[in-house]
Amino acid sequence: MTDVTHDPEADAVYITVGGGRFDRTAEAGPFIYDMDSEGRIIGIEILSASRVLAPGDWKNARRPNTENVDAAE
């Protein structure tokens, strides 16, 4: 269940990497990790994405708070 969003105004990318209920965050440089109560990472936010990430498809990811359209639909 991986999902990627890109907010160009904030220059941030969010990657949902697992299910679970949010409990806390941890920060390491431009990365912010959302974790569940067991300490498992459920999401990763990458700040200053245009400087941290190599150019790629992440720039075409949907914006946050928009519908995720399945290509099969």
N, CA, C and O atoms as a printed pandas DataFrame, in Angstrom:
     atom_number atom_name residue_name chain_id  residue_number  x_coord  y_coord  z_coord
0              1         N          MET        A               1    0.830   -1.175    0.000
1              2        CA          MET        A               1    0.000    0.000    0.000
2              3         C          MET        A               1    0.880    1.246    0.000
3              4         O          MET        A               1    0.873    2.004    0.970
4              5         N          THR        A               2    1.619    1.463   -1.049
5              6        CA          THR        A               2    2.457    2.644   -1.150
6              7         C          THR        A               2    1.716    3.700   -1.947
7              8         O          THR        A               2    1.144    3.424   -3.001
8              9         N          ASP        A               3    1.737    4.913   -1.422
9             10        CA          ASP        A               3    1.105    6.041   -2.098
10            11         C          ASP        A               3    2.049    7.229   -1.980
11            12         O          ASP        A               3    2.668    7.431   -0.935
12            13         N          VAL        A               4    2.162    8.014   -3.046
13            14        CA          VAL        A               4    3.055    9.163   -3.051
14            15         C          VAL        A               4    2.260   10.402   -3.416
15            16         O          VAL        A               4    1.484   10.393   -4.372
16            17         N          THR        A               5    2.459   11.476   -2.648
17            18        CA          THR        A               5    1.881   12.772   -2.989
18            19         C          THR        A               5    3.004   13.795   -3.054
19            20         O          THR        A               5    4.050   13.638   -2.424
20            21         N          HIS        A               6    2.765   14.846   -3.831
21            22        CA          HIS        A               6    3.755   15.914   -3.999
22            23         C          HIS        A               6    3.051   17.254   -3.865
23            24         O          HIS        A               6    2.077   17.527   -4.567
24            25         N          ASP        A               7    3.547   18.084   -2.963
25            26        CA          ASP        A               7    3.029   19.433   -2.781
26            27         C          ASP        A               7    4.088   20.399   -3.282
27            28         O          ASP        A               7    5.035   20.703   -2.557
28            29         N          PRO        A               8    3.945   20.894   -4.525
29            30        CA          PRO        A               8    4.980   21.753   -5.094
30            31         C          PRO        A               8    5.158   23.077   -4.341
31            32         O          PRO        A               8    6.266   23.610   -4.281
32            33         N          GLU        A               9    4.074   23.608   -3.769
33            34        CA          GLU        A               9    4.201   24.868   -3.027
34            35         C          GLU        A               9    5.061   24.694   -1.776
35            36         O          GLU        A               9    5.844   25.579   -1.429
36            37         N          ALA        A              10    4.915   23.561   -1.103
37            38        CA          ALA        A              10    5.699   23.279    0.102
38            39         C          ALA        A              10    7.028   22.596   -0.239
39            40         O          ALA        A              10    7.881   22.421    0.630
40            41         N          ASP        A              11    7.196   22.212   -1.510
41            42        CA          ASP        A              11    8.365   21.453   -1.963
42            43         C          ASP        A              11    8.552   20.214   -1.089
43            44         O          ASP        A              11    9.648   19.937   -0.601
44            45         N          ALA        A              12    7.456   19.477   -0.906
45            46        CA          ALA        A              12    7.469   18.297   -0.044
46            47         C          ALA        A              12    6.825   17.106   -0.741
47            48         O          ALA        A              12    5.894   17.257   -1.532
48            49         N          VAL        A              13    7.333   15.938   -0.437
49            50        CA          VAL        A              13    6.794   14.675   -0.924
50            51         C          VAL        A              13    6.428   13.846    0.299
51            52         O          VAL        A              13    7.176   13.811    1.277
52            53         N          TYR        A              14    5.273   13.176    0.246
53            54        CA          TYR        A              14    4.874   12.276    1.323
54            55         C          TYR        A              14    4.674   10.888    0.742
55            56         O          TYR        A              14    3.964   10.710   -0.248
56            57         N          ILE        A              15    5.305    9.910    1.367
57            58        CA          ILE        A              15    5.201    8.521    0.925
58            59         C          ILE        A              15    4.545    7.717    2.039
59            60         O          ILE        A              15    5.088    7.594    3.137
60            61         N          THR        A              16    3.380    7.175    1.744
61            62        CA          THR        A              16    2.712    6.278    2.676
62            63         C          THR        A              16    3.275    4.890    2.423
63            64         O          THR        A              16    3.190    4.373    1.309
64            65         N          VAL        A              17    3.850    4.289    3.456
65            66        CA          VAL        A              17    4.511    3.001    3.262
66            67         C          VAL        A              17    3.826    1.854    3.997
67            68         O          VAL        A              17    4.204    0.698    3.807
68            69         N          GLY        A              18    2.842    2.141    4.820
69            70        CA          GLY        A              18    2.159    1.077    5.524
70            71         C          GLY        A              18    0.909    1.577    6.199
71            72         O          GLY        A              18    0.679    2.780    6.323
72            73         N          GLY        A              19    0.115    0.638    6.629
73            74        CA          GLY        A              19   -1.086    0.992    7.357
74            75         C          GLY        A              19   -0.762    1.135    8.834
75            76         O          GLY        A              19    0.351    0.838    9.270
76            77         N          GLY        A              20   -1.701    1.571    9.565
77            78        CA          GLY        A              20   -1.499    1.712   10.992
78            79         C          GLY        A              20   -1.964    3.071   11.462
79            80         O          GLY        A              20   -2.197    3.984   10.669
80            81         N          ARG        A              21   -2.092    3.180   12.746
81            82        CA          ARG        A              21   -2.551    4.426   13.359
82            83         C          ARG        A              21   -1.351    5.255   13.782
83            84         O          ARG        A              21   -0.447    4.761   14.457
84            85         N          PHE        A              22   -1.350    6.521   13.378
85            86        CA          PHE        A              22   -0.267    7.436   13.718
86            87         C          PHE        A              22   -0.134    7.582   15.233
87            88         O          PHE        A              22   -1.124    7.735   15.948
88            89         N          ASP        A              23    1.122    7.530   15.708
89            90        CA          ASP        A              23    1.402    7.705   17.126
90            91         C          ASP        A              23    2.403    8.826   17.380
91            92         O          ASP        A              23    2.223    9.626   18.297
92            93         N          ARG        A              24    3.467    8.885   16.561
93            94        CA          ARG        A              24    4.498    9.897   16.796
94            95         C          ARG        A              24    5.337   10.115   15.542
95            96         O          ARG        A              24    5.230    9.371   14.567
96            97         N          THR        A              25    6.174   11.148   15.585
97            98        CA          THR        A              25    7.083   11.430   14.482
98            99         C          THR        A              25    8.523   11.425   14.988
99           100         O          THR        A              25    8.796   11.609   16.174
100          101         N          ALA        A              26    9.421   11.209   14.049
101          102        CA          ALA        A              26   10.857   11.331   14.293
102          103         C          ALA        A              26   11.419   12.078   13.099
103          104         O          ALA        A              26   10.895   11.966   11.990
104          105         N          GLU        A              27   12.473   12.832   13.314
105          106        CA          GLU        A              27   13.043   13.642   12.245
106          107         C          GLU        A              27   14.522   13.331   12.088
107          108         O          GLU        A              27   15.250   13.165   13.067
108          109         N          ALA        A              28   14.950   13.254   10.827
109          110        CA          ALA        A              28   16.355   13.040   10.500
110          111         C          ALA        A              28   16.657   13.863    9.255
111          112         O          ALA        A              28   16.369   13.434    8.138
112          113         N          GLY        A              29   17.230   15.033    9.443
113          114        CA          GLY        A              29   17.520   15.924    8.321
114          115         C          GLY        A              29   16.236   16.340    7.638
115          116         O          GLY        A              29   15.308   16.811    8.296
116          117         N          PRO        A              30   16.168   16.172    6.314
117          118        CA          PRO        A              30   14.962   16.580    5.589
118          119         C          PRO        A              30   13.848   15.534    5.623
119          120         O          PRO        A              30   12.826   15.695    4.956
120          121         N          PHE        A              31   14.037   14.465    6.396
121          122        CA          PHE        A              31   13.060   13.374    6.452
122          123         C          PHE        A              31   12.306   13.401    7.778
123          124         O          PHE        A              31   12.904   13.521    8.847
124          125         N          ILE        A              32   10.986   13.287    7.689
125          126        CA          ILE        A              32   10.146   13.189    8.879
126          127         C          ILE        A              32    9.406   11.863    8.782
127          128         O          ILE        A              32    8.696   11.603    7.810
128          129         N          TYR        A              33    9.580   11.033    9.794
129          130        CA          TYR        A              33    8.986    9.697    9.806
130          131         C          TYR        A              33    7.764    9.684   10.710
131          132         O          TYR        A              33    7.853   10.064   11.877
132          133         N          ASP        A              34    6.631    9.254   10.186
133          134        CA          ASP        A              34    5.433    9.023   10.987
134          135         C          ASP        A              34    5.449    7.556   11.384
135          136         O          ASP        A              34    5.650    6.678   10.545
136          137         N          MET        A              35    5.237    7.298   12.672
137          138        CA          MET        A              35    5.306    5.930   13.165
138          139         C          MET        A              35    4.055    5.565   13.943
139          140         O          MET        A              35    3.342    6.427   14.458
140          141         N          ASP        A              36    3.804    4.246   14.015
141          142        CA          ASP        A              36    2.704    3.752   14.830
142          143         C          ASP        A              36    3.214    3.505   16.253
143          144         O          ASP        A              36    4.378    3.773   16.549
144          145         N          SER        A              37    2.361    3.003   17.118
145          146        CA          SER        A              37    2.742    2.812   18.516
146          147         C          SER        A              37    3.801    1.720   18.706
147          148         O          SER        A              37    4.435    1.641   19.758
148          149         N          GLU        A              38    3.988    0.881   17.686
149          150        CA          GLU        A              38    5.007   -0.172   17.736
150          151         C          GLU        A              38    6.352    0.315   17.200
151          152         O          GLU        A              38    7.333   -0.427   17.220
152          153         N          GLY        A              39    6.400    1.563   16.719
153          154        CA          GLY        A              39    7.629    2.113   16.160
154          155         C          GLY        A              39    7.832    1.800   14.690
155          156         O          GLY        A              39    8.905    2.059   14.145
156          157         N          ARG        A              40    6.810    1.243   14.036
157          158        CA          ARG        A              40    6.906    0.954   12.603
158          159         C          ARG        A              40    6.609    2.227   11.812
159          160         O          ARG        A              40    5.703    2.985   12.157
160          161         N          ILE        A              41    7.368    2.449   10.767
161          162        CA          ILE        A              41    7.173    3.626    9.920
162          163         C          ILE        A              41    5.945    3.411    9.051
163          164         O          ILE        A              41    5.823    2.398    8.362
164          165         N          ILE        A              42    5.031    4.384    9.095
165          166        CA          ILE        A              42    3.833    4.306    8.262
166          167         C          ILE        A              42    3.844    5.366    7.169
167          168         O          ILE        A              42    3.061    5.291    6.222
168          169         N          GLY        A              43    4.731    6.358    7.297
169          170        CA          GLY        A              43    4.833    7.388    6.276
170          171         C          GLY        A              43    6.124    8.168    6.408
171          172         O          GLY        A              43    6.686    8.288    7.497
172          173         N          ILE        A              44    6.587    8.697    5.287
173          174        CA          ILE        A              44    7.816    9.480    5.260
174          175         C          ILE        A              44    7.537   10.772    4.509
175          176         O          ILE        A              44    7.068   10.742    3.371
176          177         N          GLU        A              45    7.822   11.907    5.138
177          178        CA          GLU        A              45    7.723   13.198    4.472
178          179         C          GLU        A              45    9.130   13.665    4.153
179          180         O          GLU        A              45   10.018   13.626    5.005
180          181         N          ILE        A              46    9.325   14.105    2.925
181          182        CA          ILE        A              46   10.629   14.588    2.484
182          183         C          ILE        A              46   10.497   16.068    2.188
183          184         O          ILE        A              46    9.814   16.471    1.246
184          185         N          LEU        A              47   11.161   16.873    3.007
185          186        CA          LEU        A              47   11.137   18.321    2.838
186          187         C          LEU        A              47   12.238   18.739    1.867
187          188         O          LEU        A              47   13.226   18.023    1.703
188          189         N          SER        A              48   12.072   19.886    1.227
189          190        CA          SER        A              48   13.022   20.365    0.214
190          191         C          SER        A              48   13.261   19.295   -0.840
191          192         O          SER        A              48   14.395   19.038   -1.247
192          193         N          ALA        A              49   12.168   18.679   -1.272
193          194        CA          ALA        A              49   12.246   17.534   -2.184
194          195         C          ALA        A              49   13.024   17.832   -3.458
195          196         O          ALA        A              49   13.767   16.974   -3.934
196          197         N          SER        A              50   12.874   19.011   -4.012
197          198        CA          SER        A              50   13.556   19.318   -5.269
198          199         C          SER        A              50   15.074   19.375   -5.098
199          200         O          SER        A              50   15.806   19.249   -6.079
200          201         N          ARG        A              51   15.553   19.560   -3.876
201          202        CA          ARG        A              51   16.993   19.570   -3.623
202          203         C          ARG        A              51   17.501   18.220   -3.129
203          204         O          ARG        A              51   18.681   17.908   -3.288
204          205         N          VAL        A              52   16.623   17.417   -2.532
205          206        CA          VAL        A              52   17.034   16.155   -1.921
206          207         C          VAL        A              52   16.883   14.976   -2.879
207          208         O          VAL        A              52   17.727   14.080   -2.896
208          209         N          LEU        A              53   15.823   14.969   -3.672
209          210        CA          LEU        A              53   15.531   13.842   -4.555
210          211         C          LEU        A              53   16.044   14.084   -5.969
211          212         O          LEU        A              53   16.079   15.219   -6.446
212          213         N          ALA        A              54   16.435   13.014   -6.624
213          214        CA          ALA        A              54   16.801   13.094   -8.033
214          215         C          ALA        A              54   15.532   13.359   -8.838
215          216         O          ALA        A              54   14.444   12.967   -8.416
216          217         N          PRO        A              55   15.656   14.019   -9.992
217          218        CA          PRO        A              55   14.468   14.221  -10.819
218          219         C          PRO        A              55   13.821   12.875  -11.133
219          220         O          PRO        A              55   14.500   11.865  -11.316
220          221         N          GLY        A              56   12.505   12.889  -11.188
221          222        CA          GLY        A              56   11.816   11.628  -11.476
222          223         C          GLY        A              56   10.314   11.786  -11.444
223          224         O          GLY        A              56    9.786   12.898  -11.422
224          225         N          ASP        A              57    9.640   10.656  -11.442
225          226        CA          ASP        A              57    8.178   10.624  -11.487
226          227         C          ASP        A              57    7.515   11.225  -10.259
227          228         O          ASP        A              57    6.333   11.561  -10.318
228          229         N          TRP        A              58    8.228   11.373   -9.152
229          230        CA          TRP        A              58    7.628   11.944   -7.945
230          231         C          TRP        A              58    7.068   13.334   -8.212
231          232         O          TRP        A              58    6.122   13.755   -7.546
232          233         N          LYS        A              59    7.637   14.052   -9.178
233          234        CA          LYS        A              59    7.136   15.395   -9.498
234          235         C          LYS        A              59    5.735   15.349  -10.104
235          236         O          LYS        A              59    5.018   16.349  -10.080
236          237         N          ASN        A              60    5.340   14.195  -10.647
237          238        CA          ASN        A              60    4.016   14.040  -11.251
238          239         C          ASN        A              60    3.016   13.385  -10.302
239          240         O          ASN        A              60    1.881   13.113  -10.692
240          241         N          ALA        A              61    3.424   13.130   -9.069
241          242        CA          ALA        A              61    2.521   12.504   -8.102
242          243         C          ALA        A              61    1.354   13.450   -7.825
243          244         O          ALA        A              61    1.469   14.666   -7.976
244          245         N          ARG        A              62    0.240   12.867   -7.420
245          246        CA          ARG        A              62   -0.942   13.687   -7.141
246          247         C          ARG        A              62   -0.673   14.614   -5.959
247          248         O          ARG        A              62    0.195   14.359   -5.123
248          249         N          ARG        A              63   -1.437   15.683   -5.919
249          250        CA          ARG        A              63   -1.337   16.626   -4.803
250          251         C          ARG        A              63   -2.029   16.056   -3.573
251          252         O          ARG        A              63   -2.963   15.264   -3.698
252          253         N          PRO        A              64   -1.580   16.451   -2.392
253          254        CA          PRO        A              64   -2.255   15.984   -1.171
254          255         C          PRO        A              64   -3.735   16.387   -1.178
255          256         O          PRO        A              64   -4.108   17.398   -1.774
256          257         N          ASN        A              65   -4.550   15.603   -0.525
257          258        CA          ASN        A              65   -5.990   15.863   -0.385
258          259         C          ASN        A              65   -6.737   15.846   -1.706
259          260         O          ASN        A              65   -7.767   16.507   -1.843
260          261         N          THR        A              66   -6.233   15.099   -2.679
261          262        CA          THR        A              66   -6.952   14.870   -3.918
262          263         C          THR        A              66   -7.184   13.378   -4.058
263          264         O          THR        A              66   -6.497   12.572   -3.430
264          265         N          GLU        A              67   -8.136   13.019   -4.869
265          266        CA          GLU        A              67   -8.464   11.602   -5.062
266          267         C          GLU        A              67   -7.327   10.876   -5.743
267          268         O          GLU        A              67   -6.683   11.407   -6.648
268          269         N          ASN        A              68   -7.088    9.661   -5.300
269          270        CA          ASN        A              68   -6.127    8.779   -5.958
270          271         C          ASN        A              68   -6.901    7.952   -6.975
271          272         O          ASN        A              68   -7.706    7.103   -6.592
272          273         N          VAL        A              69   -6.675    8.180   -8.242
273          274        CA          VAL        A              69   -7.412    7.492   -9.297
274          275         C          VAL        A              69   -6.635    6.251   -9.712
275          276         O          VAL        A              69   -5.462    6.336  -10.076
276          277         N          ASP        A              70   -7.284    5.114   -9.658
277          278        CA          ASP        A              70   -6.696    3.852  -10.047
278          279         C          ASP        A              70   -6.705    3.769  -11.571
279          280         O          ASP        A              70   -7.729    4.027  -12.203
280          281         N          ALA        A              71   -5.562    3.408  -12.162
281          282        CA          ALA        A              71   -5.468    3.323  -13.623
282          283         C          ALA        A              71   -6.411    2.286  -14.193
283          284         O          ALA        A              71   -6.757    2.365  -15.371
284          285         N          ALA        A              72   -6.842    1.315  -13.401
285          286        CA          ALA        A              72   -7.740    0.275  -13.871
286          287         C          ALA        A              72   -9.186    0.760  -13.981
287          288         O          ALA        A              72  -10.019    0.093  -14.594
288          289         N          GLU        A              73   -9.483    1.909  -13.394
289          290        CA          GLU        A              73  -10.868    2.401  -13.427
290          291         C          GLU        A              73  -11.207    3.093  -14.722
291          292         O          GLU        A              73  -12.333    3.559  -14.896
